[in-house]
Amino acid sequence: VNDDTLYIEGSSTNYAGFTLNKRLVIISTGYFLTGANSNAGLQAGNSANFGGAYIVFDSTGSGSKIIGLDNFFMGIGSNLGSATDNITISRCHFTGINTYYSPTANTKMLGWKINKCYITGAVGNSALVMEDWEFRNNILTSPLEMPNTNNSNNLIRNNVFRSTINLYNGYFANNIIQNTTFTVVNV
């Protein structure tokens, strides 16, 4: 039910995707616990790896928090003109935030916070309006796409960008940009 907290155990078997249609707190072990990029000997067990599966978000999931999940993709659900608001994604490894179904043009996504994540796929696209986003302390190896001219009051701070940045209307400070194209309008 709304406001439940789910603890996802690390596993050697990938978890399936799901639709986030309730306000939940979902917590797991984190990412890079094993393998070449891990801190050998300092971590216990496996991550909650979703094998690239979709977590489809719906407006009824507004206010949810996702902490410590590994290898998933956030895809916008098929809501009609309003999107999921006030989502927090923290300490996760995921492959982007984009469309899964075709959302209504200029669908608003308000108050998202993405912090301390390793992101290997695109975040955003031109059809989505992003307002009051906080995008902090992340490593992004694929495009940041926030080009909608209706975007407002977004904070992009203390990140490492290794791919294209397309940004309209935001505060952009203290970021590291490596080998990338930076398209900026009204920053």
N, CA, C and O of each residue as an XYZ file, in Angstrom:
748
protein
N       0.853     -1.187      0.000
C       0.000      0.000      0.000
C       0.891      1.241      0.000
O       2.100      1.148      0.216
N       0.287      2.395     -0.243
C       1.046      3.638     -0.204
C       1.823      3.771      1.098
O       1.342      3.411      2.172
N       3.038      4.299      0.971
C       3.943      4.577      2.090
C       4.599      3.340      2.693
O       5.252      3.446      3.732
N       4.448      2.171      2.075
C       5.195      0.998      2.518
C       6.666      1.148      2.145
O       7.011      1.864      1.205
N       7.526      0.463      2.893
C       8.945      0.384      2.579
C       9.256     -1.058      2.197
O       8.950     -1.986      2.944
N       9.868     -1.238      1.025
C      10.246     -2.566      0.550
C      11.761     -2.670      0.559
O      12.451     -1.810      0.010
N      12.281     -3.719      1.180
C      13.711     -3.997      1.162
C      13.931     -5.113      0.161
O      13.382     -6.205      0.311
N      14.739     -4.843     -0.870
C      15.005     -5.806     -1.927
C      16.357     -6.452     -1.655
O      17.383     -5.774     -1.620
N      16.350     -7.744     -1.467
C      17.575     -8.484     -1.171
C      18.429     -8.622     -2.425
O      17.903     -8.808     -3.523
N      19.737     -8.532     -2.262
C      20.647     -8.808     -3.366
C      20.523    -10.261     -3.789
O      20.256    -11.133     -2.962
N      20.718    -10.522     -5.081
C      20.526    -11.881     -5.589
C      21.424    -12.105     -6.803
O      21.766    -11.162     -7.517
N      21.797    -13.351     -7.025
C      22.554    -13.684     -8.236
C      21.611    -13.829     -9.436
O      22.075    -13.936    -10.571
N      20.307    -13.834     -9.203
C      19.295    -13.884    -10.258
C      18.709    -12.491    -10.432
O      18.392    -11.825     -9.447
N      18.560    -12.039    -11.694
C      18.008    -10.711    -11.948
C      16.537    -10.641    -11.573
O      15.787    -11.603    -11.739
N      16.144     -9.488    -11.066
C      14.741     -9.215    -10.773
C      14.028     -8.758    -12.039
O      14.660     -8.234    -12.957
N      12.716     -8.956    -12.091
C      11.904     -8.497    -13.219
C      11.504     -7.043    -12.995
O      11.491     -6.561    -11.863
N      11.181     -6.360    -14.072
C      10.686     -4.995    -13.966
C       9.281     -4.974    -13.383
O       8.666     -6.020    -13.172
N       8.782     -3.771    -13.125
C       7.447     -3.616    -12.548
C       6.932     -2.222    -12.837
O       7.678     -1.364    -13.310
N       5.656     -1.990    -12.555
C       5.060     -0.662    -12.672
C       4.960     -0.056    -11.279
O       4.382     -0.650    -10.369
N       5.522      1.115    -11.130
C       5.483      1.838     -9.868
C       4.190      2.647     -9.841
O       4.133      3.753    -10.378
N       3.153      2.091     -9.213
C       1.852      2.756     -9.198
C       1.339      2.980     -7.776
O       0.137      3.117     -7.547
N       2.267      3.013     -6.835
C       1.980      3.365     -5.442
C       3.150      4.192     -4.935
O       4.259      4.090     -5.458
N       2.910      5.004     -3.926
C       3.978      5.787     -3.298
C       4.719      4.854     -2.340
O       4.199      4.500     -1.283
N       5.949      4.455     -2.720
C       6.727      3.480     -1.961
C       8.136      3.993     -1.694
O       8.619      4.904     -2.366
N       8.777      3.402     -0.714
C      10.216      3.536     -0.513
C      10.794      2.161     -0.808
O      10.429      1.179     -0.164
N      11.700      2.089     -1.787
C      12.312      0.820     -2.189
C      13.807      0.929     -1.923
O      14.473      1.811     -2.465
N      14.335      0.038     -1.090
C      15.735      0.108     -0.657
C      16.427     -1.224     -0.945
O      15.873     -2.295     -0.697
N      17.657     -1.136     -1.476
C      18.462     -2.342     -1.651
C      19.924     -2.052     -1.335
O      20.254     -1.044     -0.709
N      20.781     -2.948     -1.777
C      22.182     -2.973     -1.345
C      23.114     -2.008     -2.050
O      24.196     -1.736     -1.531
N      22.747     -1.475     -3.214
C      23.635     -0.592     -3.960
C      24.130     -1.256     -5.226
O      23.546     -2.233     -5.695
N      25.217     -0.720     -5.781
C      25.746     -1.220     -7.047
C      27.263     -1.308     -6.986
O      27.893     -0.791     -6.063
N      27.837     -1.966     -7.979
C      29.281     -2.229     -8.041
C      29.765     -2.966     -6.789
O      30.821     -2.650     -6.241
N      28.991     -3.938     -6.352
C      29.362     -4.714     -5.171
C      30.325     -5.835     -5.510
O      31.106     -6.266     -4.662
N      30.273     -6.318     -6.765
C      31.184     -7.359     -7.235
C      31.681     -6.976     -8.615
O      31.131     -6.072     -9.243
N      32.690     -7.637     -9.082
C      33.195     -7.396    -10.432
C      34.328     -6.398    -10.480
O      34.888     -6.017     -9.452
N      34.658     -5.979    -11.696
C      35.832     -5.145    -11.953
C      35.774     -3.783    -11.273
O      36.816     -3.268    -10.866
N      34.602     -3.182    -11.136
C      34.496     -1.844    -10.558
C      34.158     -1.857     -9.068
O      33.842     -0.809     -8.504
N      34.215     -2.997     -8.436
C      33.780     -3.110     -7.043
C      34.896     -2.754     -6.070
O      36.058     -2.603     -6.445
N      34.509     -2.629     -4.831
C      35.461     -2.465     -3.736
C      35.663     -3.843     -3.118
O      35.003     -4.193     -2.140
N      36.563     -4.613     -3.683
C      36.767     -6.007     -3.264
C      37.008     -6.106     -1.772
O      37.796     -5.353     -1.200
N      36.311     -7.055     -1.147
C      36.483     -7.310      0.268
C      35.759     -6.347      1.187
O      35.740     -6.558      2.400
N      35.160     -5.294      0.645
C      34.476     -4.314      1.476
C      32.961     -4.437      1.402
O      32.243     -3.826      2.194
N      32.476     -5.231      0.446
C      31.042     -5.354      0.232
C      30.597     -6.765      0.552
O      31.373     -7.716      0.452
N      29.357     -6.888      0.932
C      28.799     -8.207      1.219
C      27.695     -8.515      0.220
O      26.787     -7.705      0.031
N      27.759     -9.659     -0.412
C      26.655    -10.134     -1.227
C      26.526     -9.510     -2.596
O      27.418     -8.816     -3.084
N      25.384     -9.780     -3.196
C      25.059     -9.316     -4.543
C      24.176     -8.075     -4.492
O      23.601     -7.733     -3.459
N      24.088     -7.415     -5.642
C      23.184     -6.282     -5.757
C      21.789     -6.777     -6.140
O      21.612     -7.940     -6.503
N      20.813     -5.892     -6.056
C      19.465     -6.169     -6.560
C      19.456     -5.748     -8.023
O      19.024     -4.646     -8.361
N      19.937     -6.639     -8.885
C      20.129     -6.358    -10.303
C      18.846     -6.666    -11.068
O      18.292     -7.759    -10.955
N      18.381     -5.688    -11.850
C      17.159     -5.852    -12.637
C      17.457     -6.230    -14.082
O      16.533     -6.325    -14.890
N      18.725     -6.448    -14.430
C      19.083     -6.900    -15.770
C      18.626     -5.983    -16.882
O      18.367     -6.444    -17.993
N      18.521     -4.682    -16.605
C      18.082     -3.714    -17.611
C      16.573     -3.622    -17.770
O      16.095     -2.932    -18.671
N      15.815     -4.295    -16.924
C      14.348     -4.280    -17.019
C      13.800     -2.884    -16.702
O      14.461     -2.072    -16.055
N      12.585     -2.631    -17.170
C      11.925     -1.345    -16.957
C      11.222     -1.290    -15.609
O      10.565     -2.244    -15.192
N      11.373     -0.155    -14.938
C      10.470      0.236    -13.873
C       9.632      1.340    -14.504
O      10.098      2.464    -14.688
N       8.393      1.003    -14.829
C       7.497      1.960    -15.486
C       6.822      2.772    -14.397
O       6.188      2.217    -13.499
N       6.959      4.091    -14.479
C       6.368      4.915    -13.440
C       5.088      5.562    -13.927
O       4.971      5.991    -15.075
N       4.130      5.617    -13.010
C       2.814      6.157    -13.269
C       2.570      7.289    -12.274
O       3.211      7.333    -11.224
N       1.667      8.192    -12.583
C       1.422      9.338    -11.709
C       1.011      8.913    -10.304
O       1.217      9.670     -9.356
N       0.434      7.720    -10.146
C       0.041      7.242     -8.819
C       1.254      6.850     -7.964
O       1.111      6.602     -6.767
N       2.445      6.793     -8.571
C       3.675      6.500     -7.836
C       4.384      7.752     -7.351
O       5.492      7.663     -6.821
N       3.767      8.924     -7.521
C       4.383     10.181     -7.084
C       4.793     10.107     -5.625
O       4.075      9.556     -4.792
N       5.959     10.670     -5.324
C       6.464     10.704     -3.959
C       7.302      9.495     -3.577
O       7.736      9.391     -2.429
N       7.540      8.581     -4.506
C       8.319      7.371     -4.200
C       9.810      7.663     -4.108
O      10.305      8.648     -4.657
N      10.522      6.772     -3.391
C      11.977      6.847     -3.265
C      12.565      5.497     -3.638
O      12.115      4.454     -3.165
N      13.586      5.534     -4.502
C      14.279      4.325     -4.933
C      15.742      4.485     -4.535
O      16.412      5.424     -4.965
N      16.230      3.565     -3.714
C      17.577      3.683     -3.151
C      18.316      2.356     -3.328
O      17.842      1.316     -2.871
N      19.470      2.389     -3.987
C      20.363      1.239     -4.029
C      20.018      0.133     -5.002
O      20.508     -0.984     -4.836
N      19.187      0.390     -6.021
C      18.890     -0.632     -7.024
C      19.946     -0.608     -8.121
O      20.641      0.393     -8.299
N      20.067     -1.711     -8.855
C      21.115     -1.872     -9.854
C      20.532     -2.283    -11.204
O      19.700     -3.187    -11.279
N      20.978     -1.608    -12.278
C      20.745     -2.007    -13.666
C      19.259     -2.075    -14.030
O      18.742     -3.134    -14.384
N      18.589     -0.932    -13.935
C      17.189     -0.818    -14.340
C      17.030      0.406    -15.228
O      17.960      1.200    -15.368
N      15.859      0.560    -15.825
C      15.542      1.697    -16.686
C      14.227      2.279    -16.209
O      13.250      1.545    -16.059
N      14.177      3.590    -15.965
C      12.930      4.245    -15.566
C      12.209      4.714    -16.820
O      12.749      5.517    -17.581
N      10.987      4.219    -17.046
C      10.218      4.583    -18.225
C       8.882      5.183    -17.847
O       8.165      4.645    -17.003
N       8.544      6.312    -18.482
C       7.296      6.993    -18.176
C       6.114      6.151    -18.622
O       6.121      5.590    -19.718
N       5.100      6.063    -17.774
C       3.896      5.300    -18.085
C       2.994      6.029    -19.061
O       3.333      7.103    -19.559
N       1.863      5.446    -19.323
C       0.964      5.966    -20.352
C      -0.082      6.907    -19.779
O      -1.234      6.881    -20.214
N       0.293      7.739    -18.809
C      -0.670      8.683    -18.261
C      -0.931      9.794    -19.272
O      -0.133     10.005    -20.186
N      -2.016     10.483    -19.114
C      -2.475     11.415    -20.134
C      -2.228     12.860    -19.733
O      -3.168     13.565    -19.368
N      -0.994     13.309    -19.794
C      -0.707     14.719    -19.617
C      -0.083     15.093    -18.289
O       0.461     16.191    -18.165
N      -0.139     14.235    -17.302
C       0.588     14.531    -16.071
C       1.456     13.333    -15.749
O       1.057     12.184    -15.940
N       2.615     13.614    -15.270
C       3.561     12.521    -15.022
C       3.765     12.344    -13.528
O       3.096     12.977    -12.711
N       4.670     11.502    -13.202
C       4.990     11.202    -11.819
C       5.852     12.329    -11.250
O       6.831     12.739    -11.874
N       5.495     12.820    -10.086
C       6.197     13.936     -9.466
C       6.887     13.489     -8.182
O       6.519     12.490     -7.565
N       7.914     14.275     -7.796
C       8.596     14.124     -6.508
C       9.165     12.722     -6.295
O       9.000     12.133     -5.227
N       9.829     12.198     -7.312
C      10.524     10.920     -7.220
C      11.963     11.189     -6.776
O      12.594     12.131     -7.256
N      12.479     10.375     -5.871
C      13.885     10.442     -5.468
C      14.553      9.135     -5.880
O      14.093      8.050     -5.525
N      15.646      9.253     -6.634
C      16.470      8.096     -6.992
C      17.861      8.384     -6.441
O      18.504      9.358     -6.833
N      18.318      7.535     -5.535
C      19.586      7.787     -4.865
C      20.422      6.514     -4.803
O      19.902      5.423     -4.567
N      21.730      6.673     -5.021
C      22.701      5.585     -4.904
C      22.321      4.371     -5.746
O      22.438      3.228     -5.305
N      21.864      4.640     -6.965
C      21.465      3.576     -7.889
C      22.362      3.577     -9.120
O      22.978      4.588     -9.457
N      22.422      2.438     -9.779
C      23.026      2.309    -11.096
C      21.874      1.997    -12.040
O      21.227      0.957    -11.917
N      21.615      2.909    -12.993
C      20.503      2.657    -13.896
C      20.808      3.160    -15.294
O      21.778      3.885    -15.516
N      19.948      2.754    -16.246
C      20.216      3.009    -17.661
C      19.300      4.068    -18.250
O      18.985      4.012    -19.439
N      18.871      5.020    -17.455
C      18.187      6.176    -17.992
C      16.793      6.405    -17.456
O      16.201      5.563    -16.781
N      16.285      7.608    -17.794
C      14.909      8.002    -17.510
C      14.375      8.542    -18.827
O      14.866      9.546    -19.342
N      13.376      7.877    -19.362
C      12.870      8.278    -20.665
C      11.466      7.738    -20.831
O      10.806      7.402    -19.847
N      11.006      7.652    -22.059
C       9.647      7.187    -22.316
C       9.621      5.686    -22.543
O      10.525      5.129    -23.165
N       8.603      5.047    -22.046
C       8.332      3.633    -22.298
C       7.104      3.553    -23.188
O       7.110      2.874    -24.215
N       6.050      4.255    -22.783
C       4.897      4.498    -23.645
C       5.070      5.890    -24.209
O       5.953      6.625    -23.767
N       4.261      6.266    -25.162
C       4.328      7.622    -25.710
C       3.532      8.558    -24.818
O       2.303      8.487    -24.793
N       4.215      9.442    -24.077
C       3.472     10.367    -23.220
C       2.894     11.515    -24.042
O       3.320     11.770    -25.169
N       1.930     12.190    -23.463
C       1.400     13.391    -24.073
C       2.531     14.407    -24.163
O       3.324     14.542    -23.231
N       2.608     15.131    -25.296
C       3.639     16.158    -25.450
C       3.562     17.142    -24.293
O       2.474     17.489    -23.831
N       4.722     17.589    -23.828
C       4.865     18.523    -22.718
C       4.342     17.975    -21.395
O       3.875     18.734    -20.546
N       4.420     16.673    -21.224
C       4.091     16.053    -19.948
C       5.057     16.578    -18.894
O       6.270     16.544    -19.100
N       4.540     17.062    -17.772
C       5.377     17.626    -16.721
C       5.818     16.560    -15.734
O       5.055     15.668    -15.364
N       7.054     16.678    -15.327
C       7.642     15.838    -14.285
C       8.252     16.809    -13.272
O       9.284     17.423    -13.545
N       7.626     16.947    -12.115
C       8.002     17.958    -11.137
C       8.769     17.366     -9.957
O       8.440     16.282     -9.476
N       9.785     18.080     -9.497
C      10.418     17.810     -8.223
C      11.212     16.526     -8.102
O      11.316     15.975     -7.006
N      11.776     16.032     -9.195
C      12.601     14.815     -9.114
C      13.949     15.155     -8.494
O      14.483     16.245     -8.699
N      14.502     14.197     -7.722
C      15.847     14.316     -7.155
C      16.623     13.069     -7.532
O      16.247     11.955     -7.169
N      17.718     13.269     -8.269
C      18.583     12.163     -8.661
C      19.962     12.472     -8.103
O      20.616     13.429     -8.516
N      20.397     11.637     -7.147
C      21.627     11.908     -6.411
C      22.495     10.662     -6.290
O      21.996      9.565     -6.043
N      23.793     10.846     -6.465
C      24.795      9.800     -6.209
C      24.545      8.539     -7.029
O      24.682      7.427     -6.520
N      24.181      8.711     -8.288
C      23.883      7.571     -9.161
C      24.912      7.453    -10.274
O      25.570      8.426    -10.644
N      25.036      6.243    -10.798
C      25.843      5.959    -11.978
C      24.846      5.643    -13.089
O      24.138      4.638    -13.023
N      24.790      6.501    -14.112
C      23.732      6.430    -15.123
C      24.362      6.179    -16.490
O      25.200      6.957    -16.946
N      23.956      5.088    -17.142
C      24.571      4.685    -18.412
C      23.653      4.865    -19.608
O      24.008      4.447    -20.710
N      22.497      5.465    -19.432
C      21.570      5.725    -20.531
C      21.041      7.139    -20.436
O      21.254      7.823    -19.436
N      20.352      7.579    -21.478
C      19.873      8.959    -21.559
C      18.896      9.293    -20.439
O      18.083      8.465    -20.030
N      18.997     10.517    -19.958
C      18.048     11.050    -18.989
C      17.262     12.143    -19.688
O      17.826     13.162    -20.087
N      15.936     11.930    -19.840
C      15.058     12.937    -20.412
C      14.955     12.881    -21.923
O      15.644     12.112    -22.591
N      14.058     13.734    -22.446
C      13.927     13.966    -23.885
C      13.130     15.240    -24.101
O      12.650     15.842    -23.140
N      12.986     15.653    -25.340
C      12.367     16.947    -25.633
C      10.869     16.975    -25.367
O      10.302     18.062    -25.252
N      10.201     15.821    -25.264
C       8.755     15.790    -25.031
C       8.394     16.045    -23.570
O       7.250     16.384    -23.267
N       9.355     15.886    -22.663
C       9.079     15.993    -21.239
C       9.458     17.369    -20.705
O      10.517     17.898    -21.043
N       8.601     17.945    -19.874
C       8.897     19.195    -19.189
C       9.387     18.850    -17.791
O       8.682     18.199    -17.020
N      10.593     19.286    -17.471
C      11.205     18.990    -16.183
C      11.274     20.273    -15.372
O      11.936     21.234    -15.766
N      10.580     20.281    -14.225
C      10.560     21.459    -13.362
C      11.012     21.081    -11.959
O      10.627     20.040    -11.426
N      11.827     21.936    -11.376
C      12.298     21.777     -9.994
C      13.064     20.477     -9.781
O      12.918     19.837     -8.739
N      13.867     20.086    -10.741
C      14.697     18.884    -10.613
C      15.986     19.227     -9.893
O      16.516     20.328    -10.041
N      16.491     18.273     -9.105
C      17.837     18.332     -8.540
C      18.603     17.139     -9.091
O      18.239     15.990     -8.844
N      19.647     17.413     -9.825
C      20.484     16.388    -10.435
C      21.885     16.615     -9.896
O      22.622     17.441    -10.434
N      22.277     15.885     -8.822
C      23.522     16.162     -8.104
C      24.366     14.913     -7.898
O      23.850     13.816     -7.683
N      25.675     15.110     -7.969
C      26.662     14.095     -7.579
C      26.503     12.776     -8.326
O      26.645     11.704     -7.738
N      26.211     12.855     -9.611
C      26.031     11.674    -10.449
C      27.164     11.552    -11.451
O      27.869     12.522    -11.731
N      27.332     10.352    -11.989
C      28.196     10.121    -13.147
C      27.268      9.680    -14.270
O      26.543      8.695    -14.132
N      27.292     10.410    -15.380
C      26.411     10.132    -16.515
C      27.267      9.864    -17.746
O      28.019     10.733    -18.187
N      27.150      8.642    -18.306
C      27.949      8.272    -19.475
C      27.154      8.368    -20.769
O      27.698      8.102    -21.841
N      25.889      8.739    -20.696
C      25.027      8.930    -21.862
C      24.387     10.308    -21.775
O      24.571     11.002    -20.775
N      23.636     10.726    -22.801
C      23.154     12.111    -22.857
C      22.244     12.539    -21.701
O      21.433     11.761    -21.199
N      22.408     13.796    -21.300
C      21.439     14.477    -20.462
C      20.602     15.316    -21.412
O      21.106     16.262    -22.018
N      19.332     14.976    -21.544
C      18.436     15.641    -22.492
C      17.354     16.394    -21.731
O      16.344     15.816    -21.330
N      17.577     17.686    -21.537
C      16.597     18.549    -20.878
C      16.364     19.784    -21.757
O      16.525     20.910    -21.285
N      15.980     19.586    -23.055
C      15.915     20.712    -23.973
C      14.551     21.398    -24.096
O      14.429     22.378    -24.831
N      13.529     20.911    -23.400
C      12.196     21.480    -23.570
C      12.189     22.932    -23.110
O      12.671     23.237    -22.019
N      11.652     23.826    -23.925
C      11.666     25.260    -23.604
C      10.712     25.618    -22.470
O      10.701     26.763    -22.018
N       9.922     24.675    -22.007
C       9.059     24.897    -20.846
C       9.711     24.450    -19.540
O       9.105     24.594    -18.478
N      10.931     23.911    -19.591
C      11.651     23.521    -18.377
C      11.865     24.738    -17.491
O      11.994     25.858    -17.988
N      11.903     24.521    -16.174
C      12.201     25.653    -15.293
C      12.752     25.179    -13.951
O      12.402     24.112    -13.447
N      13.618     26.005    -13.401
C      14.120     25.861    -12.038
C      14.791     24.514    -11.777
O      14.531     23.883    -10.753
N      15.643     24.073    -12.682
C      16.374     22.814    -12.515
C      17.788     23.097    -12.032
O      18.426     24.060    -12.459
N      18.270     22.236    -11.127
C      19.611     22.368    -10.564
C      20.446     21.182    -11.014
O      20.116     20.037    -10.708
N      21.524     21.446    -11.737
C      22.439     20.408    -12.209
C      23.810     20.764    -11.629
O      24.468     21.690    -12.100
N      24.232     20.023    -10.606
C      25.411     20.438     -9.841
C      26.249     19.238     -9.403
O      25.712     18.203     -9.008
N      27.582     19.391     -9.478
C      28.548     18.421     -8.955
C      28.446     17.050     -9.611
O      28.543     16.026     -8.934
N      28.251     17.027    -10.919
C      28.151     15.784    -11.675
C      29.365     15.614    -12.575
O      30.115     16.562    -12.809
N      29.551     14.401    -13.075
C      30.532     14.127    -14.124
C      29.752     13.718    -15.358
O      28.990     12.751    -15.327
N      29.941     14.454    -16.448
C      29.261     14.173    -17.711
C      30.274     13.655    -18.723
O      31.305     14.285    -18.959
N      29.975     12.504    -19.319
C      30.851     11.904    -20.326
C      30.143     11.743    -21.657
O      30.577     10.961    -22.503
N      29.058     12.476    -21.850
C      28.317     12.427    -23.108
C      27.612     13.763    -23.315
O      27.842     14.712    -22.565
N      26.772     13.837    -24.311
C      26.106     15.063    -24.720
C      25.241     15.645    -23.607
O      24.579     14.920    -22.865
N      25.266     16.974    -23.512
C      24.406     17.696    -22.583
C      23.573     18.657    -23.415
O      24.121     19.491    -24.136
N      22.265     18.548    -23.319
C      21.342     19.422    -24.027
C      20.383     19.977    -22.986
O      19.473     19.279    -22.540
N      20.585     21.228    -22.600
C      19.932     21.775    -21.421
C      19.272     23.108    -21.728
O      19.870     23.980    -22.359
N      18.031     23.260    -21.276
C      17.338     24.534    -21.362
C      16.818     24.901    -19.979
O      16.127     24.112    -19.335
N      17.153     26.096    -19.534
C      16.641     26.697    -18.319
C      16.971     25.894    -17.064
O      16.141     25.148    -16.546
N      18.179     26.061    -16.600
C      18.602     25.415    -15.367
C      19.827     26.104    -14.802
O      20.464     26.914    -15.475
N      20.148     25.780    -13.569
C      21.361     26.257    -12.931
C      22.387     25.135    -13.035
O      22.175     24.046    -12.503
N      23.484     25.395    -13.713
C      24.493     24.391    -14.042
C      25.812     24.844    -13.424
O      26.393     25.830    -13.877
N      26.301     24.136    -12.386
C      27.507     24.593    -11.696
C      28.312     23.416    -11.147
O      27.758     22.375    -10.792
N      29.638     23.605    -11.086
C      30.575     22.670    -10.458
C      30.521     21.273    -11.053
O      30.697     20.289    -10.334
N      30.283     21.172    -12.339
C      30.244     19.886    -13.021
C      31.546     19.657    -13.764
O      32.239     20.603    -14.137
N      31.868     18.394    -13.975
C      33.018     18.018    -14.786
C      32.472     17.512    -16.108
O      31.609     16.635    -16.140
N      32.981     18.070    -17.201
C      32.516     17.701    -18.541
C      33.697     17.096    -19.284
O      34.720     17.755    -19.471
N      33.558     15.826    -19.715
C      34.644     15.123    -20.382
C      34.222     14.704    -21.780
O      33.241     13.978    -21.937
N      34.952     15.154    -22.803
C      34.754     14.713    -24.185
C      33.294     14.725    -24.603
O      32.752     13.694    -25.003
N      32.657     15.876    -24.513
C      31.226     15.921    -24.796
C      30.829     17.193    -25.524
O      31.583     18.165    -25.566
N      29.641     17.171    -26.091
C      29.036     18.344    -26.716
C      28.072     18.944    -25.713
O      27.278     18.232    -25.099
N      28.144     20.261    -25.548
C      27.314     20.928    -24.562
C      26.463     21.962    -25.274
O      26.984     22.984    -25.721
N      25.158     21.719    -25.391
C      24.221     22.661    -25.995
C      23.444     23.307    -24.870
O      22.710     22.637    -24.144
N      23.609     24.616    -24.727
C      22.998     25.309    -23.604
C      22.191     26.479    -24.123
O      22.661     27.259    -24.951
N      20.971     26.592    -23.625
C      20.153     27.748    -23.883
C      19.541     28.178    -22.564
O      18.932     27.361    -21.875
N      19.689     29.439    -22.198
C      19.045     29.989    -21.010
C      19.450     29.241    -19.741
O      18.595     28.743    -19.009
N      20.751     29.164    -19.483
C      21.230     28.547    -18.251
C      21.809     29.623    -17.365
O      22.277     29.330    -16.264
